[in-house]
Amino acid sequence: MKVGIYYGGRGIIEDPSLYVLDVMEQVLDELNVSVERYNIYEHKNEISRLPSSVRDKDGIILATTVEWLGIGGYMTQFLDALWLYGDRDKMASLYMQPVVMSTTYGEREGMLTLENAWESLGGLLTGGLCGYVEDVTAFRHNGDYKFFIEKKAEDLYKSIEKHLTGLPTSSQAVTQSVQVSRQMQLTPQESEQLSELAADEGKVRQQKADILELSRMFSQMIGETAPEKPEEEFISEFNRAYIGAGDDVLNFLFRINGKDEPLLVSVDGPHVNCRYEMADDADVTCTLSHDIMNSIVAGRMTFQRAFSVGDMSVKGSFATLRRLDELFEFSY
């Protein structure tokens, strides 16, 4: 019998989930169960490959800690990867036990989230455990708590050994009837290849570049204006809108959501130079969405208004920020 433990916390010493998992792992070892633990934060750059690791398991434990809101990003990404790349036939016979500890409010909601997600994936559930821990030291030294955790580990073992089945649920019925058409029908081998491809950032960037080049080529073939390259977007608008005078020497850095590199706008008296690259010495750094930047360069919004209404965050001198609307005059 093989059990996989997938831990979605941050790995800090005070995390009560780590103590719970240590106790459960000890019980499973005594029952001659082969246990393998995966700390998702150690695989954060290759989470899309983790679904392949459940294929040889008889059961899994999904464990996380609610530190302020919800089950956390690492566990959410892992569940997304299971939905996209997991072997559905394997998960249909795989038992999952949720473990959610909380140092704030929301452990029950967190456990319910894991249970609903696993049911949507078509898997089998066994009784989980959740709890609120205010003092980790007192929690670790409480014999009653340890006994309860040990019983939960035994429950997982019994569910797997006896192949216990639960009653059908409405969420599984809805998933099968409504969402099945949206899933790509892939073999386990194709799913693994796709997950490995998604985890390779170099290949993803290359594919995006290839798709853009094909789009430009076909646009030219049918007589359309080729779309602007990502590394050139917004540059021509800033060059046309520049009306600077005087002896200003300023660097403005724009972090635009969805762009790999920030847009650096360098002002030097009558000259302006725009390019996509990182700069640590920018006078003002602005963070905004692609849509907000489009609205600004189209003249529908000013930089000052975007900042005042919260659509753009700024780091640096606010007096220098006001210079943006004086140096660049975008027309509607």
Legacy VTK file of the C-alpha trace (Angstrom):
# vtk DataFile Version 3.0
C-alpha trace
ASCII
DATASET POLYDATA
POINTS 332 float
0.000 0.000 0.000
1.299 3.447 -0.962
0.157 6.806 0.397
1.278 10.222 -0.783
1.206 13.289 1.460
0.924 16.630 -0.338
1.653 19.527 1.997
0.581 22.973 0.788
1.867 25.137 3.636
5.006 27.267 3.828
7.070 24.843 5.894
7.558 27.099 8.919
8.462 25.425 12.216
5.341 26.703 14.004
3.001 25.178 11.422
0.703 22.770 13.327
-0.014 20.809 10.135
3.566 19.550 10.132
3.102 17.993 13.560
-0.151 16.342 12.452
1.543 14.903 9.363
4.486 13.600 11.401
2.099 11.706 13.706
0.091 10.300 10.791
3.207 9.271 8.924
4.492 7.431 11.989
1.226 5.482 12.300
1.216 4.569 8.617
4.828 3.408 8.831
3.876 1.104 11.711
1.112 -0.327 9.484
3.738 -1.127 6.802
2.426 1.564 4.476
4.899 3.144 2.081
4.594 6.904 2.630
6.047 9.619 0.419
5.710 13.278 1.346
5.697 16.108 -1.203
6.249 19.634 0.107
4.623 21.607 -2.679
6.618 24.759 -1.903
9.770 22.827 -2.839
8.200 22.089 -6.251
6.734 25.549 -6.868
8.413 25.814 -10.289
7.177 22.408 -11.421
3.765 21.998 -9.782
2.244 20.973 -13.107
4.385 17.799 -12.982
3.192 16.700 -9.546
-0.080 15.077 -10.759
1.963 12.272 -12.298
3.165 11.319 -8.805
-0.331 10.215 -7.671
-0.506 7.500 -10.295
1.122 4.795 -8.179
-0.648 5.726 -4.926
-3.547 3.967 -3.223
-4.447 7.033 -1.208
-3.294 10.589 -0.621
-3.432 13.193 2.126
-3.930 16.818 1.123
-2.686 18.973 3.995
-2.528 22.738 4.353
-2.718 25.478 6.952
-5.096 28.437 7.006
-2.906 31.351 8.036
-5.185 34.206 7.029
-7.619 33.283 4.242
-8.322 29.980 2.539
-6.141 26.986 1.718
-3.236 28.962 0.283
-1.743 29.370 -3.175
0.445 26.270 -3.343
-2.439 23.886 -2.676
-4.699 25.784 -5.077
-2.093 25.485 -7.837
-1.718 21.768 -7.174
-5.503 21.237 -7.413
-5.526 23.213 -10.669
-2.752 20.976 -12.001
-4.734 17.866 -11.033
-7.730 19.224 -12.924
-5.686 20.005 -16.030
-3.178 17.154 -16.127
-4.321 14.495 -13.660
-5.278 10.963 -14.643
-9.053 10.946 -14.055
-9.348 7.165 -14.243
-6.733 6.808 -11.508
-8.268 9.505 -9.303
-11.665 7.815 -9.527
-10.267 4.982 -7.370
-7.998 7.106 -5.188
-8.859 7.880 -1.562
-8.159 11.391 -0.298
-8.029 12.508 3.327
-7.999 16.288 3.923
-5.990 17.780 6.790
-6.497 21.476 7.485
-5.127 23.196 10.570
-5.678 26.867 11.287
-3.873 29.555 13.235
-6.722 31.954 12.499
-10.333 31.399 11.389
-11.522 29.100 8.594
-10.260 25.537 9.061
-13.709 24.004 8.361
-14.141 26.053 5.218
-10.663 24.983 4.115
-11.442 21.304 4.609
-14.730 21.723 2.736
-12.824 23.336 -0.146
-10.511 20.331 -0.412
-13.417 17.885 -0.206
-15.413 19.704 -2.895
-12.376 19.906 -5.157
-11.641 16.203 -4.805
-15.262 15.265 -5.490
-15.167 17.444 -8.604
-12.097 15.506 -9.708
-14.090 12.311 -9.273
-12.066 10.888 -6.397
-13.053 9.051 -3.199
-13.189 10.734 0.195
-12.373 9.455 3.653
-12.905 11.321 6.907
-10.546 14.240 7.310
-9.550 16.356 10.260
-9.358 20.047 10.929
-8.642 22.145 13.977
-7.685 25.542 15.346
-4.348 25.850 17.121
-3.532 28.884 19.236
-0.506 27.497 21.079
1.525 25.043 18.982
3.577 23.845 21.950
0.500 22.982 24.015
-1.033 21.295 20.968
2.013 19.074 20.493
2.008 17.939 24.139
-1.687 17.098 24.342
-2.066 13.303 24.429
-5.763 13.369 23.542
-5.064 15.321 20.359
-2.319 12.875 19.366
-4.641 9.901 19.950
-7.321 11.521 17.746
-4.795 12.137 14.941
-3.580 8.530 15.129
-7.164 7.269 14.768
-7.633 9.390 11.654
-4.521 7.850 10.109
-5.919 4.410 10.899
-9.223 5.405 9.243
-7.375 6.185 6.019
-5.620 2.822 6.165
-8.900 0.949 6.741
-10.672 2.793 3.913
-7.956 1.824 1.456
-7.579 -1.746 2.685
-11.319 -2.502 2.681
-12.066 -0.468 -0.472
-14.857 1.393 1.276
-17.246 3.272 -0.972
-19.349 6.286 -0.141
-22.797 7.324 -1.283
-23.048 9.275 -4.559
-23.065 13.054 -4.231
-24.754 15.789 -6.231
-21.437 17.542 -6.932
-20.127 14.425 -8.698
-23.325 14.177 -10.754
-23.110 17.824 -11.773
-19.450 17.472 -12.678
-20.112 14.447 -14.860
-23.105 15.960 -16.661
-22.032 19.584 -17.027
-18.252 19.864 -17.028
-17.192 16.682 -18.767
-17.530 18.266 -22.199
-14.958 20.918 -21.292
-12.231 18.424 -20.461
-9.639 17.437 -23.024
-9.732 13.709 -23.596
-6.083 12.791 -23.051
-4.316 9.558 -22.292
-2.206 9.440 -19.098
0.925 9.671 -21.233
-0.390 12.757 -23.066
-1.348 14.374 -19.765
2.160 13.833 -18.399
3.754 15.239 -21.547
1.469 18.275 -21.378
2.283 18.863 -17.698
6.027 18.680 -18.411
5.605 21.134 -21.266
3.666 23.553 -19.059
6.409 23.371 -16.415
9.120 24.287 -18.937
9.024 28.094 -19.015
11.497 28.243 -21.887
9.286 26.117 -24.127
6.197 28.115 -23.139
7.877 31.405 -24.078
9.089 29.921 -27.355
5.595 28.694 -28.210
4.123 32.119 -27.489
6.719 33.705 -29.759
5.992 31.153 -32.510
2.250 31.781 -32.266
2.776 35.543 -32.481
5.053 35.175 -35.504
2.485 32.974 -37.259
-0.195 35.540 -36.480
1.917 38.326 -37.988
2.690 36.226 -41.074
-0.950 35.347 -41.784
-2.045 38.936 -41.144
0.414 40.131 -43.767
-0.769 37.447 -46.198
-4.371 38.673 -46.017
-3.394 42.326 -46.166
-3.975 43.252 -42.558
-1.684 45.367 -40.407
0.537 43.097 -38.385
0.005 43.335 -34.644
2.623 45.158 -32.633
5.291 42.949 -31.114
5.003 42.566 -27.328
8.449 44.084 -26.849
7.353 47.191 -28.834
3.883 47.751 -27.382
3.227 51.264 -26.009
6.657 52.523 -27.122
5.415 54.401 -30.199
2.592 55.981 -28.151
5.045 57.325 -25.560
7.373 58.633 -28.284
4.533 60.496 -30.039
3.091 61.909 -26.833
6.347 63.316 -25.448
6.289 67.115 -25.188
9.016 67.478 -22.576
11.050 70.632 -22.320
13.717 71.845 -19.987
16.448 69.806 -18.387
14.462 66.931 -16.868
16.476 63.712 -16.484
14.071 61.088 -15.161
13.477 57.343 -15.390
9.930 55.969 -15.178
9.456 52.200 -14.828
6.078 50.628 -15.672
5.341 47.118 -14.447
2.467 46.013 -16.681
0.596 42.859 -15.685
1.183 40.129 -18.257
4.523 41.544 -19.471
7.709 39.588 -18.808
9.791 42.770 -18.667
8.855 46.237 -17.371
8.657 49.249 -19.706
11.425 51.772 -18.965
10.777 55.341 -20.128
13.907 57.522 -19.847
13.528 61.293 -20.201
16.556 63.489 -20.899
15.595 67.032 -21.784
14.167 67.037 -25.309
14.833 63.326 -25.764
12.894 60.259 -24.658
13.998 56.645 -24.866
11.521 53.779 -24.307
12.472 50.130 -24.038
11.528 46.951 -22.196
14.153 46.238 -19.578
14.676 46.238 -15.813
16.135 49.247 -13.996
16.892 49.434 -10.275
17.447 53.199 -10.237
14.045 54.356 -11.555
12.759 57.602 -10.036
9.178 56.314 -10.115
7.931 52.732 -10.459
4.293 52.261 -11.498
2.408 48.965 -11.391
-0.787 48.712 -13.427
-2.847 46.423 -15.639
-2.634 46.166 -19.399
-6.143 47.652 -19.765
-5.313 50.696 -17.632
-2.167 51.369 -19.667
-4.265 51.127 -22.826
-6.702 53.687 -21.405
-3.869 56.076 -20.538
-2.080 55.970 -23.905
-5.478 56.348 -25.631
-6.094 59.561 -23.697
-9.089 58.262 -21.756
-7.292 58.494 -18.390
-4.334 60.340 -16.882
-1.583 58.858 -14.765
-2.646 60.984 -11.807
-6.258 59.809 -12.035
-5.217 56.143 -12.351
-3.201 56.534 -9.148
-5.890 58.455 -7.252
-8.636 55.875 -7.929
-6.376 52.929 -7.074
-5.919 51.526 -10.595
-2.167 52.093 -10.420
0.242 51.687 -7.501
3.315 53.893 -7.304
6.699 53.671 -5.625
8.790 56.822 -5.558
8.262 60.569 -5.415
4.663 61.700 -5.931
5.925 65.075 -7.146
7.832 63.260 -9.887
4.729 61.216 -10.663
2.847 64.438 -11.491
5.491 65.209 -14.097
4.266 62.260 -16.178
1.070 64.044 -17.223
3.098 67.194 -17.969
5.720 65.405 -20.066
3.353 63.172 -22.050
0.194 64.411 -23.762
-1.826 61.443 -25.004
-4.688 62.356 -27.335
-8.109 60.673 -27.231
LINES 1 333
332 0 1 2 3 4 5 6 7 8 9 10 11 12 13 14 15 16 17 18 19 20 21 22 23 24 25 26 27 28 29 30 31 32 33 34 35 36 37 38 39 40 41 42 43 44 45 46 47 48 49 50 51 52 53 54 55 56 57 58 59 60 61 62 63 64 65 66 67 68 69 70 71 72 73 74 75 76 77 78 79 80 81 82 83 84 85 86 87 88 89 90 91 92 93 94 95 96 97 98 99 100 101 102 103 104 105 106 107 108 109 110 111 112 113 114 115 116 117 118 119 120 121 122 123 124 125 126 127 128 129 130 131 132 133 134 135 136 137 138 139 140 141 142 143 144 145 146 147 148 149 150 151 152 153 154 155 156 157 158 159 160 161 162 163 164 165 166 167 168 169 170 171 172 173 174 175 176 177 178 179 180 181 182 183 184 185 186 187 188 189 190 191 192 193 194 195 196 197 198 199 200 201 202 203 204 205 206 207 208 209 210 211 212 213 214 215 216 217 218 219 220 221 222 223 224 225 226 227 228 229 230 231 232 233 234 235 236 237 238 239 240 241 242 243 244 245 246 247 248 249 250 251 252 253 254 255 256 257 258 259 260 261 262 263 264 265 266 267 268 269 270 271 272 273 274 275 276 277 278 279 280 281 282 283 284 285 286 287 288 289 290 291 292 293 294 295 296 297 298 299 300 301 302 303 304 305 306 307 308 309 310 311 312 313 314 315 316 317 318 319 320 321 322 323 324 325 326 327 328 329 330 331
